[in-house]
Amino acid sequence: MEENEITGMLIGIFLEVHKELGPGLLESIYEEAICIELEERGISFVRQQGIVANYKNRKMGLGFRADIIVLGKVIVEIKSIEQVPPVHYKTLLSYLRMTKLKVGLLVNFNVLLIKDGIRRVVNGVSDLPKL
């Protein structure tokens, strides 16, 4: 599966999870539900994967934990907050750069309509909100 196919499938999963659970729960609940959906579809993923930070070709220790990485190609960053500050988009972009992955989805489940809570972030594309 290519990134576009993966993100399309993930958006379908987000719709299903949001429809079933609604807004306002803990991020960990949505993460678990997404993983259940991925397992049911036989889609490979890793959850809470630690990523080592590098600086000038030196490993510095754990830089962050990715909520979910799907098929080794797409990072899913999950939120359940009133409004996503622009810095969260930049943070996901940093994660993509550190992992050398191309695409990430930032999804906020604390919205009335899930389509309003999904943002695709692409490494190398500068259409992110200005800080």
Secondary structure, DSSP 4 states (H G I P E B T S, - for coil): --HHHHHHHHHHHHHHHHHHH-SSS-HHHHHHHHHHHHHHTT--EEEEEEEEEEETTEEEEEEEEEEEEETTTEEEEEE-SSS--HHHHHHHHHHHHHHT-SEEEEEE-SSSSGGGGEEEEETT---SPP-
